[in-house]
């Protein structure tokens, strides 16, 4: 509803503008515009003006520039604005017009007063570019083409038969085919029959995904229901006729969203208020649907009215929306009444599962819950599963774990479910090795996952994850009693903050109910235990079921575990968020290291300022220079590193700082060379609670190597707004693109690129590439199909990061952990930074540098300091804290707190050393205050239900990402950029949102936050077209960089051409066989191994590889899978559709790296055999393994053989270099003697 607002002050400077010739007007004559419908887009308003002003009789078309007030929340404009005319005559003409209608509403024009005219005249004329005309026209045409409603007579959910020629209807809604939308037809029993229609929704303000919506309702006595299907989730569409009645079958990747609202909700008189949260999220449509919705929501059959016009409209709109091509349905049999998911059948499955060992039952329930088998199929396998269990519980679990990944694809192989299980059993047996032989590293464990969605929950795992203190205490035999439970929307994305749909109440009831009442999985009831900080950000928490343990009296329960963690002060127990955060310390992923004795722990005071600030509890407290950082003796630091090297990669720089957990303490410790023996010094800022019996030092991170610095979008926007020119950004981008294209030219350049972007770490691809030239194997880099695909995948991955994240590497700049100057050497505004990369000499940064901490949101989040080199003989010359940024402990305020409110408990800081990316000194802004916001406190001790309420509150109000992206978009459109008042407001709210996890106080009324009225092109997702009519070409540096990167076609979607005739084995034989055969000849009699041993090892590797390919696909659907090259490289090339899906991909890639690292370690150990055997004997084994694997590829093209051969060849090259290094040392010693 439009609002007529008189303007006595200048309009906001961020209003979007446009003019026909895109040239500034010489002299402007403004008119006030009011009564603009607030639901009209900028394009719709301008089109309405054009219809009148471009057709003025007896004169040329009027030239004008239009600005609309910025929109708030759901609306598309602020209801008014200013229009600038080219002459006073034109202004008078337009002021007299009263016939310009926008969406049927008359727009009012009025002269502005003199003061406003002057203000408008001197205002900076920053102009957001208009959406190109062709794109606008396509968008308007799209809205016109998608205007139809398709009448539906029945909505049916069900499942396809195995041969996909039948469809079983498991739930059906029958609707009135004739009545107009919104009315109802009476049945003979006088009960009204609702109507249903389908419509295509282009998305609200570009915030919600484009979707197909089915609206069900029809009379005042019932509610309206809606089924919303994001278009990106539709993987197939089929059409046929059933006795002359047309129908369409939609096959979905993930279940749709179910929503409801009152049919005739009372109006408030304000359209915006009426629309807000008018729809409520629900998990099912009616009680009958509730039973089958977890299993039948991926296949939907829509029976259309017999009127052919409706089918024609559906086909036309589908084509226009670029949905999958509508194919002729092969469903020869449409059946109902089978009741595949009847209560009786589901009860029989539950009874079967309870009879099995729980880890086997977990896999059986996964087959049902993940929609892989229907109950009758699972019950038909009962005897086979019991037979597998008799062979061993672990064996049965491994067979079923592989079966879960294979059964989704049996239709392509023409297998039955029984034949597929036989194949899984054979593949598991081929592994040959005792599946309990290769235990995970002490820092990892086998974790089982449950993903709870609005309609169901899916089971996954077990797969390796980094462990924590609690899991390690109980040991690997008790892993099965713990679950990681993740709450998400369908498909794994987070619950969307939606203006129209109220997800909050649904999450409160659905998620809150499970957190408080627990979850039953395979017959065991699990209760909410705790969360880790990183897990909570992903909406993931820990559950546990009671069990017995030899170290424990009575049953181990969730409450008992929490009480065992330490002594929590009574006052702390009144803050649910803080109490939950303290518990979370014990569940943080860490590496175990060494134990200390209580007398080796020393408490030392913090170094604080004289000035005070508000600590969030209404108390005055000083700022702390040493917030979260203590010290450690060199001896103890070296002991920790030795312990880590037993379970981690070796050969790096010995770290001088660690991020630790020690009992109830957390933070960073840096080496103090003055400490003798085994000593660790803890400060009050590190101590969160008492845990006197927990004396193991756990390592969250060892800072053993510097991180190469990369730009990112928030930092680029800030630097751009602070006066850094566009040219340096473009130059660094060009340099990065040049390096990418050189990636395919030489092995060393490829290795450098992958090292720089963290690719191929698990398989050690960068190291492999650097070895090729030394061993005359460069032909593998140039022609080998597997290696070439990896290089092409790497090229696409890096260019994608450049285009969609502006992740540009800046040589000579670094990202380092922050620590305090405990020797009190530095002056205010000075820092120390010593860079030490593996294999290189250390060096000091010197001169003016700019320091920041991601994400940079406030204009003062980057500061200028002086990097200095310590004088000879001073403490940091004696013991350089390499790969750390040392902050001064002098001055009125700690520098770390100026940088996004950072501290020293593990925060990393970006150091910009290059002058062309440093803002002019006069442009550096004052930092924000970053005072601690108020904390949510109860008047009693909190319970676990209070913590559960906080978790729900966090899931509903976690808006850090939303605020950050809106801040960026708004800064793109406002003349003052990040200095704009609304951007400053968002920056303050961003800080509050980050602290929400610790203080428990959320940001309310998110829809009232400042929002950008339009979307810049750089903000489009990987699945969107920036020229789709929703995006404008940004004139900021971010827009220039975005358009500068031309992304190649996705190599997974369009596989690249490679030289399939190349024979790697011949190249390897010619280059290596003379040396290898000479070295292993004396040991041939000791080589009591044939290829069969390595075949067994290969099948174990293949088992894990197949699992990783399916478990880490971005779609999280049974039918998706990664390629072997993606797993080897450590990337996921699937396109994302939103920011949350981009985060999801990053999390999946992180998990993929953890699992592949463990898989590679096991394969390498299996290839080498006895670790104490001579290198030559290990070389012989690796040579045999390589020939076996490459033979499998050459003869059978078997999946996994290429990457297995890659591992064997890399092992050969590694051993040859070790032998050569030993020979050089012997020669050197001989020469010395």
Secondary structure, DSSP 8 states (H G I E B T S, - for coil): -------SS---TT----BSS-S--SS-EEEEEE---TTS-HHHHHHHHHHHHTT-TTS----EEEEE---BTT-SS-S-EEEEESSHHHHHHHHT----EETTEE-EEEE--HHHHHHHHHS---------HHHHHHHHHHHHHT---EEEEEEEEEEE-TTSSEEEEEEEEE--SSS-TT--EE-TTS-EE-EEEEEEE--STTTS--EEEEEEE-STTSEEEEEEEEGGGEEEEEEEEETTEEEEEEEESS--EEEEEETT----S-HHHHHTT-EEEES-SSHHHHHHHHHHTTEEEEEE-S-HHHHHHHHHHHHHTT---EEE----EEEES--TT-HHHHHHHHHHHHHS-HHHHHHHHHHHHTTSS-HHHHHHTHHHHHHHHHT-HHHHHHHHHHHHHHHTTHHHHT--HHHHHHHHHHHHHHT-S-TTTS---TTEEEEEEEEE-SS-EEEEEEEEEE--HHHHHH-GGGGGGEEEEEE-SGGG------SSEEHHHHHHHHHHHHHHH-EEETTEEEEEEE--HHHHHTTEEEEE--EE-TTSSSEE-HHHHHHHT-B--TTGGG-HHHHHHHHHGGGS--EEEEE--GGGEEEE---EEEEEEE-SSS-EEEEETTTTEEEE-HHHHHHHHHHHHTTS--SS---SEEEEEETTEEEEEEE-TT--SS-EEEEGGGB-SB-TT--EEEEEEE--S-EEEE--HHHHHHHHHTT--HHHHHHHHHHHHHHHHHTTT-HHHHHHHHHHTT-STTTTHHHHHHHHHHTT-HHHHHH-HHHHHHHHHHHHHHHHHHHHH---EEEEEEEEEEEE-TT----TTEEEEEE--TTS--EE--EEEEEE-SS--STTSEEEEEE----TTSHHHHS--BTEEEE-S-SSS-HHHHTTT--SSS-EEEEE--GGGS--GGG---------------SS---HHHHHHHHHHHHHH--HHHHHHHHHHHHHHSTTGGGSHHHHHHHHHHHHHHHHHHH------GGGSB--SSEEGGG--TTS-TTSSSEE---SHHHHHHHH------TTTS-----TT--HHHHHHHHHHHHHHHHHGGGGGG----HHHHHHHHHHHHHHHHHHHHHT-TT-STT----HHHHHHT------SSHHHHHHHHHHHHHHHHHHHHHHHHHHHHHH-STTS-HHHHHHHHHHHHHHHHHHHHHH--TTHHHHHHHHHHHHHHHHHHHHHHHHHHHHHHHH-
